[in-house]
Amino acid sequence: MPRTLLGTRIRENRRSKKISQAALAKSAGISASYLNLIEHNRRGIGGKTLLALARVLEIDPRELTEGADQALIDRVNQSAASTPSINCETSRTEEFIARFPGFARLIGRQFEQSAAQGETLQAMSDQMNNDPFFSEAMHLMLSNITTIKSTAEILSDDQTLPDTLKGKFLNNLLDEANRLAQTAEDILQHFEPSPENNTQTSDNATAEALLEQHDFYIDDLEKNGTSAQVYMDTLSIPDEEQPETLKTLERYTEITKMLPIQAFLPIAQKLQFNPIALSQDLNIPLTLILKRLAHMPRADDIPRFGIMECDGSGAVIFRKKLPTLSLPRFSGACPLWPIYRSLSQPYQPIKAFINTPTGERFLTYSLAQYDEPNAIGMPARASAVMAFTPDYDMLLTKPQIASQPNLAVGLQCPVCPRDNCAARRSKYLLQ
């Protein structure tokens, strides 16, 4: 699949703004014939020309150069692969997204919803197959039904029963019917979704969407000293989603209190945003530094950091994805990622590059730690965090870049084309 259909994106942005090819070419200072070649991906484009075109189109040049969100590309490809009987042109996925971004997002959203529902159904199936309460409840229901059936047959077949005996049988019928109804109600309550039994990865969807809307940097919480509760009260959030949203916002405000942006940013710039150097200089835990770097204002002189946090099972509990690196919301990612390796050696930072099958490269910093004290005979509960950035040239010199470990990784097995991977758990969907 072509990684950059720059010309296609220029053409679609021009058409969406109803600008003619000739008018755009004139305003950008190039010929219409050259622009036509660019728009059909037949000619390259220099930085000066790109900036001129972006200025006329009134968009950020990065919107043209970065291309489609890798996560969206993956979701559209997975959606196509989920129905192999329909031969979709997956080699042109990025072109489709550039031409029809709304439809592409709709397909991606529907695929995510379908995947989430599949996860829920699988979890319910596993619970029904292995839940001792459910097994016992079904046994009780079958016993109740058998008793009711036997009693009803006696009353129906023998019309000569004395009234006193009939009364006893009818009372038995009522008791068994009440037990059956109570058991059915208990089963319903047992499987009824509630804030207590929802998984964390689904609970924080609203909070995650709120942070994504603000690019993970909220001015009111950073500079105005607004509390998480006061800020949340200004938002329209359903009552059932408020506890998890408040928890996420309070976690964010703790980061801003420990590392205020006004004091942190100058030091970070001085130390070239090196997390380990910042941790040592400020005497602040490295995990907190990594979280602070994921909540930074967007500027050309500030590297972009994404972040992923997981529990000891590898399940994602918090994420900030970047356009070119897809992060799972449910289950885990590639087992070769440094974040999972760090779980085997808590408190030992791992610094390494990861190289994805689509050609992107990220500098990562990972660290695992224990979330509770050790107990006799019981290992402590652990979690891990990994911050990653594609802007590694802002942190390291060329010799430093060349000396770092490089890991060939995937995103998730179903969308990873790497052959002969020892860590593969499932086949590549597009084979």
C-alpha positions as CSV (number, residue, x, y, z in Angstrom):
1,M,0.0,0.0,0.0
2,P,1.4,3.5,-0.8
3,R,2.4,5.3,2.4
4,T,1.9,8.8,1.1
5,L,-0.7,9.8,-1.4
6,L,0.2,13.5,-0.9
7,G,-1.3,14.5,-4.2
8,T,-4.6,12.8,-3.5
9,R,-4.9,14.7,-0.2
10,I,-4.1,18.0,-1.9
11,R,-6.7,17.3,-4.6
12,E,-9.5,16.3,-2.1
13,N,-8.8,19.4,0.1
14,R,-8.9,21.6,-3.0
15,R,-12.2,20.1,-4.1
16,S,-13.7,20.4,-0.6
17,K,-13.0,24.1,-0.6
18,K,-14.3,24.5,-4.2
19,I,-11.0,25.9,-5.5
20,S,-10.2,25.3,-9.1
21,Q,-6.9,23.7,-10.0
22,A,-5.8,26.8,-11.9
23,A,-6.6,29.2,-9.0
24,L,-4.7,27.1,-6.5
25,A,-1.7,26.8,-8.8
26,K,-1.7,30.6,-9.4
27,S,-2.0,31.4,-5.7
28,A,0.8,28.9,-4.8
29,G,3.1,30.2,-7.5
30,I,3.3,27.1,-9.6
31,S,1.9,26.1,-13.0
32,A,-1.4,24.4,-13.4
33,S,0.2,21.5,-15.3
34,Y,2.7,20.9,-12.5
35,L,-0.1,20.9,-9.9
36,N,-2.0,18.4,-12.0
37,L,1.0,16.1,-11.9
38,I,1.3,16.5,-8.2
39,E,-2.4,15.8,-7.6
40,H,-2.1,12.6,-9.5
41,N,0.9,11.5,-7.5
42,R,3.2,11.7,-10.6
43,R,5.6,14.4,-9.2
44,G,7.2,15.0,-5.9
45,I,6.8,18.2,-4.0
46,G,9.3,20.4,-2.2
47,G,8.9,22.0,1.2
48,K,8.4,25.5,-0.1
49,T,5.7,24.4,-2.5
50,L,4.0,22.3,0.2
51,L,3.9,25.2,2.6
52,A,2.5,27.5,-0.2
53,L,-0.3,25.0,-1.0
54,A,-1.2,24.5,2.6
55,R,-1.4,28.2,3.1
56,V,-3.8,28.7,0.2
57,L,-5.9,25.7,1.4
58,E,-5.8,27.1,5.0
59,I,-4.7,23.8,6.6
60,D,-1.8,22.6,8.7
61,P,0.9,21.2,6.3
62,R,1.1,18.2,8.6
63,E,-2.4,17.3,7.6
64,L,-1.1,16.8,4.1
65,T,2.2,15.1,4.9
66,E,1.1,12.8,7.7
67,G,-1.7,11.2,5.7
68,A,-4.5,9.1,7.1
69,D,-4.5,8.0,10.7
70,Q,-2.8,4.6,10.8
71,A,-5.5,3.4,13.3
72,L,-8.2,4.3,10.8
73,I,-6.3,2.5,8.0
74,D,-6.1,-0.6,10.1
75,R,-9.8,-0.5,11.1
76,V,-10.9,-0.1,7.4
77,N,-8.6,-3.0,6.4
78,Q,-9.8,-5.2,9.2
79,S,-13.4,-4.4,8.3
80,A,-12.7,-5.4,4.7
81,A,-10.9,-8.6,5.8
82,S,-13.8,-9.6,8.2
83,T,-15.9,-10.4,5.1
84,P,-13.6,-12.2,2.7
85,S,-16.5,-13.0,0.4
86,I,-16.4,-9.4,-0.7
87,N,-13.2,-8.6,-2.6
88,C,-12.3,-5.1,-1.3
89,E,-9.5,-3.1,-2.9
90,T,-7.4,-3.0,0.3
91,S,-4.4,-1.8,-1.7
92,R,-6.2,1.5,-2.2
93,T,-7.4,2.0,1.4
94,E,-5.5,5.2,2.0
95,E,-6.8,6.7,-1.3
96,F,-10.3,5.8,-0.2
97,I,-9.8,7.5,3.1
98,A,-8.4,10.6,1.4
99,R,-11.4,10.7,-1.0
100,F,-14.2,9.8,1.4
101,P,-13.0,10.6,5.0
102,G,-16.5,10.6,6.4
103,F,-17.4,7.2,5.0
104,A,-14.0,5.9,6.2
105,R,-14.6,7.1,9.7
106,L,-18.1,5.6,9.7
107,I,-16.7,2.2,8.6
108,G,-14.0,2.4,11.3
109,R,-16.5,3.3,13.9
110,Q,-18.9,0.5,12.9
111,F,-16.0,-2.0,13.0
112,E,-14.9,-0.8,16.5
113,Q,-18.5,-1.2,17.7
114,S,-18.8,-4.6,16.1
115,A,-15.4,-5.6,17.7
116,A,-16.6,-4.3,21.1
117,Q,-19.8,-6.3,20.9
118,G,-17.9,-9.4,19.9
119,E,-15.7,-9.0,22.9
120,T,-18.7,-8.6,25.1
121,L,-20.4,-11.7,23.6
122,Q,-17.3,-13.7,24.0
123,A,-16.9,-12.6,27.6
124,M,-20.5,-13.6,28.3
125,S,-20.0,-16.9,26.6
126,D,-16.9,-17.6,28.7
127,Q,-18.8,-16.6,31.8
128,M,-21.8,-18.8,31.1
129,N,-19.5,-21.8,30.4
130,N,-17.3,-21.4,33.4
131,D,-19.4,-19.5,36.0
132,P,-20.3,-21.7,39.0
133,F,-23.2,-19.5,39.9
134,F,-24.7,-19.8,36.5
135,S,-24.3,-23.6,36.6
136,E,-25.9,-23.9,40.0
137,A,-28.7,-21.5,39.0
138,M,-29.5,-23.5,35.8
139,H,-29.6,-26.7,38.0
140,L,-32.1,-25.0,40.3
141,M,-34.2,-23.9,37.4
142,L,-34.3,-27.3,35.9
143,S,-35.3,-28.8,39.3
144,N,-38.1,-26.2,39.7
145,I,-39.4,-26.9,36.2
146,T,-39.4,-30.7,36.7
147,T,-41.3,-30.3,40.0
148,I,-43.9,-28.0,38.5
149,K,-44.3,-30.4,35.5
150,S,-44.8,-33.4,37.8
151,T,-47.2,-31.6,40.1
152,A,-49.2,-30.3,37.1
153,E,-49.4,-33.9,35.7
154,I,-50.8,-35.3,38.9
155,L,-53.5,-32.6,39.2
156,S,-54.4,-33.1,35.5
157,D,-54.5,-36.9,35.5
158,D,-56.2,-37.6,38.8
159,Q,-59.5,-35.9,39.1
160,T,-60.5,-37.8,42.3
161,L,-58.0,-36.1,44.6
162,P,-59.5,-34.7,47.8
163,D,-59.7,-31.0,48.0
164,T,-57.1,-30.9,50.9
165,L,-54.6,-32.8,48.8
166,K,-55.3,-30.6,45.8
167,G,-54.6,-27.6,48.0
168,K,-51.2,-28.9,49.0
169,F,-50.3,-29.6,45.4
170,L,-51.4,-26.1,44.4
171,N,-49.3,-24.6,47.2
172,N,-46.3,-26.6,46.0
173,L,-46.9,-25.3,42.5
174,L,-47.0,-21.7,43.8
175,D,-43.8,-22.2,45.8
176,E,-41.9,-23.8,42.9
177,A,-43.1,-21.0,40.5
178,N,-41.9,-18.4,43.0
179,R,-38.5,-20.1,43.3
180,L,-38.2,-20.3,39.5
181,A,-39.0,-16.6,39.1
182,Q,-36.5,-15.7,41.8
183,T,-33.8,-17.8,40.2
184,A,-34.4,-16.2,36.8
185,E,-34.3,-12.7,38.4
186,D,-31.0,-13.6,40.1
187,I,-29.5,-14.7,36.8
188,L,-30.6,-11.5,35.1
189,Q,-29.1,-9.4,37.8
190,H,-25.9,-11.4,37.7
191,F,-25.4,-10.7,34.0
192,E,-26.8,-7.1,34.0
193,P,-24.1,-4.6,33.1
194,S,-23.3,-2.2,35.9
195,P,-20.6,0.3,36.8
196,E,-19.2,-2.3,39.2
197,N,-18.7,-5.1,36.6
198,N,-17.9,-3.1,33.5
199,T,-14.3,-3.4,32.3
200,Q,-12.0,-0.4,32.7
201,T,-11.2,-0.3,29.0
202,S,-14.8,0.4,28.1
203,D,-15.5,2.6,31.1
204,N,-12.9,5.2,30.1
205,A,-14.1,5.6,26.5
206,T,-15.9,9.0,27.3
207,A,-12.9,10.3,29.3
208,E,-10.5,9.3,26.5
209,A,-12.7,11.0,23.9
210,L,-12.7,14.2,26.0
211,L,-8.9,14.2,26.2
212,E,-8.6,13.5,22.5
213,Q,-10.9,16.4,21.7
214,H,-8.4,18.7,23.5
215,D,-5.3,16.9,22.1
216,F,-4.6,15.7,25.7
217,Y,-3.9,19.2,26.9
218,I,-6.7,21.1,28.7
219,D,-6.0,24.8,29.4
220,D,-8.5,25.1,32.2
221,L,-6.8,22.4,34.2
222,E,-3.3,23.4,33.2
223,K,-3.2,27.2,33.8
224,N,-6.4,28.3,35.4
225,G,-6.2,26.0,38.5
226,T,-9.7,24.6,37.8
227,S,-10.5,21.5,39.8
228,A,-11.4,18.3,38.0
229,Q,-14.9,18.3,39.6
230,V,-15.6,22.0,38.7
231,Y,-14.4,21.4,35.1
232,M,-16.5,18.2,34.7
233,D,-19.6,20.1,36.0
234,T,-19.3,22.3,32.9
235,L,-19.6,19.3,30.6
236,S,-22.6,17.3,29.4
237,I,-21.6,13.8,30.5
238,P,-24.2,11.0,31.3
239,D,-24.5,10.3,35.0
240,E,-23.3,6.7,34.6
241,E,-20.0,7.8,32.9
242,Q,-19.2,10.6,35.3
243,P,-17.3,8.6,37.9
244,E,-14.7,7.2,35.5
245,T,-14.4,10.6,33.7
246,L,-13.8,12.3,37.0
247,K,-11.2,9.7,37.9
248,T,-9.4,10.3,34.6
249,L,-9.5,14.1,35.0
250,E,-8.3,13.9,38.6
251,R,-5.4,11.8,37.5
252,Y,-4.6,14.5,34.9
253,T,-4.7,17.3,37.5
254,E,-2.4,15.3,39.8
255,I,0.2,15.4,36.9
256,T,-0.3,19.2,36.5
257,K,0.2,19.8,40.2
258,M,3.3,17.7,40.4
259,L,4.8,19.1,37.2
260,P,3.2,22.5,36.3
261,I,3.6,23.2,32.6
262,Q,5.1,26.7,33.2
263,A,7.9,25.2,35.3
264,F,8.3,21.9,33.4
265,L,8.5,23.1,29.8
266,P,11.7,25.3,30.1
267,I,13.5,22.4,31.9
268,A,12.3,19.9,29.3
269,Q,13.5,22.1,26.5
270,K,16.9,22.5,28.1
271,L,17.2,18.7,28.5
272,Q,15.9,18.1,25.0
273,F,12.8,16.3,26.4
274,N,14.9,13.3,27.6
275,P,12.6,11.5,30.0
276,I,15.4,9.8,32.0
277,A,17.4,13.1,32.3
278,L,14.3,14.9,33.4
279,S,13.6,12.2,36.0
280,Q,17.1,12.5,37.4
281,D,17.2,16.3,37.3
282,L,13.8,16.9,38.9
283,N,14.0,13.8,41.2
284,I,10.5,12.7,40.0
285,P,9.5,9.1,39.1
286,L,10.1,8.3,35.5
287,T,6.5,7.1,35.1
288,L,5.2,10.6,36.0
289,I,7.6,12.2,33.6
290,L,6.3,9.9,30.8
291,K,2.7,10.9,31.6
292,R,3.6,14.6,31.7
293,L,5.2,14.3,28.2
294,A,2.0,12.8,26.9
295,H,0.1,15.9,28.1
296,M,1.9,18.8,26.4
297,P,0.8,21.7,24.3
298,R,1.2,21.3,20.6
299,A,4.0,23.3,19.0
300,D,6.6,22.8,16.4
301,D,9.4,22.9,19.0
302,I,7.7,20.3,21.2
303,P,8.0,16.6,20.3
304,R,4.7,14.7,20.0
305,F,4.5,11.9,22.6
306,G,1.9,9.1,22.7
307,I,1.5,6.8,25.7
308,M,0.1,3.4,26.5
309,E,-0.5,1.9,30.0
310,C,-1.3,-1.7,30.7
311,D,-1.9,-3.9,33.7
312,G,-0.1,-7.1,34.5
313,S,-2.2,-9.1,32.0
314,G,-1.3,-6.7,29.2
315,A,-4.8,-5.2,28.9
316,V,-4.7,-1.5,27.9
317,I,-5.9,0.7,30.7
318,F,-5.0,4.1,29.2
319,R,-3.8,5.3,25.8
320,K,-3.0,8.3,23.8
321,K,-2.5,7.2,20.2
322,L,-0.7,9.1,17.4
323,P,-1.9,9.3,13.8
324,T,0.8,6.8,12.6
325,L,0.7,4.3,15.5
326,S,-2.5,2.4,16.2
327,L,-3.1,1.4,19.8
328,P,-5.7,-1.1,20.8
329,R,-8.6,-0.2,23.1
330,F,-9.5,-3.8,23.8
331,S,-7.0,-6.7,24.6
332,G,-3.3,-6.2,23.9
333,A,-1.0,-5.1,21.2
334,C,2.1,-6.7,19.7
335,P,3.8,-8.9,22.3
336,L,7.2,-7.7,21.0
337,W,6.6,-4.1,22.2
338,P,8.9,-2.9,25.0
339,I,6.1,-2.2,27.3
340,Y,5.4,-6.0,27.7
341,R,9.0,-6.8,28.0
342,S,9.3,-4.3,30.9
343,L,6.7,-6.4,32.9
344,S,9.4,-9.1,33.3
345,Q,11.9,-6.6,34.8
346,P,10.1,-4.0,37.0
347,Y,11.9,-0.7,37.7
348,Q,14.3,-1.2,34.9
349,P,13.7,1.4,32.2
350,I,13.8,0.2,28.6
351,K,14.8,2.6,25.8
352,A,14.5,1.3,22.3
353,F,13.3,2.1,18.8
354,I,10.4,0.2,17.3
355,N,9.9,-0.1,13.6
356,T,6.5,-0.9,12.2
357,P,5.7,-2.9,9.0
358,T,4.4,0.3,7.4
359,G,7.8,2.0,7.8
360,E,7.2,4.3,10.8
361,R,9.8,4.5,13.5
362,F,9.3,5.5,17.1
363,L,11.6,6.1,20.1
364,T,10.1,4.4,23.1
365,Y,10.6,4.6,26.9
366,S,9.0,1.8,29.0
367,L,8.9,1.1,32.7
368,A,7.0,-1.4,34.8
369,Q,6.4,-1.0,38.5
370,Y,4.5,-2.7,41.3
371,D,1.2,-1.0,42.3
372,E,1.1,-2.5,45.8
373,P,3.5,-3.8,48.4
374,N,4.7,-7.4,48.2
375,A,2.8,-9.9,50.4
376,I,4.0,-13.2,51.8
377,G,3.2,-15.9,49.3
378,M,1.6,-13.6,46.8
379,P,3.4,-11.6,44.0
380,A,2.6,-7.9,43.8
381,R,0.3,-6.5,41.2
382,A,2.2,-4.8,38.4
383,S,1.5,-2.3,35.6
384,A,3.6,-0.7,32.9
385,V,3.8,2.5,30.9
386,M,5.3,3.2,27.5
387,A,5.8,6.7,26.0
388,F,6.7,6.9,22.3
389,T,7.5,9.6,19.8
390,P,8.2,9.8,16.1
391,D,10.1,13.1,16.7
392,Y,13.2,11.3,18.1
393,D,15.6,13.6,16.2
394,M,14.5,16.3,18.7
395,L,15.7,14.1,21.6
396,L,18.8,12.4,20.2
397,T,21.8,13.2,18.1
398,K,22.5,11.1,15.0
399,P,25.2,9.0,16.7
400,Q,22.8,8.4,19.6
401,I,20.1,7.3,17.2
402,A,22.4,4.9,15.5
403,S,23.4,3.3,18.8
404,Q,19.9,2.5,20.1
405,P,18.3,-1.0,20.0
406,N,15.9,-1.5,17.1
407,L,12.9,-3.8,17.4
408,A,10.9,-5.0,14.4
409,V,7.4,-5.1,15.7
410,G,3.8,-5.1,14.5
411,L,0.6,-3.4,15.7
412,Q,-1.6,-6.4,16.3
413,C,-1.3,-9.9,14.7
414,P,-4.4,-9.6,12.5
415,V,-3.0,-6.5,10.7
416,C,0.7,-7.4,10.8
417,P,2.2,-8.7,7.5
418,R,5.5,-9.8,9.1
419,D,6.1,-13.4,8.1
420,N,7.7,-16.1,10.3
421,C,7.2,-14.1,13.5
422,A,7.7,-16.3,16.6
423,A,5.3,-14.2,18.6
424,R,2.4,-14.4,16.2
425,R,-0.9,-15.4,17.8
426,S,-3.2,-15.2,14.8
427,K,-2.9,-15.1,11.1
428,Y,-2.7,-12.0,9.0
429,L,-6.2,-11.0,7.8
430,L,-5.1,-9.8,4.4
431,Q,-3.3,-13.0,3.3
